[in-house]
Amino acid sequence: MKYSKELIAEVKELFPNSKEMHNHAEQGNEILGRYLDDSSSGGIPIDTVLLATSLEEIQKLARSQKRKIELYRKWGKEAYPDRN
């Protein structure tokens, strides 16, 4: 399987420190979907919310989480185009 350049770039942007995810994206490995699913299924931990010093800090985390969910959905459309 081959992923689009856009999807690969988004993986690298959202997970800049995960060489493993970069490699899976570049090689078109289906396991990438598992990593994306795992990273998108959580929310913002309660302690993180309680210890935040500003609304902007929480919004930044929420936007990042939303982008991860959207990236997982995009992966699904690329990996399984007949199901969408």
ABEGO torsion letter per residue (X at the ends): XBBBAAAAAAAAAABAABAAAAAAAAAGBAAAAAAAAAAAABBBBAAAAAABABAAAAAAAAAAAAAAAAAAAAAAAAABAAAX
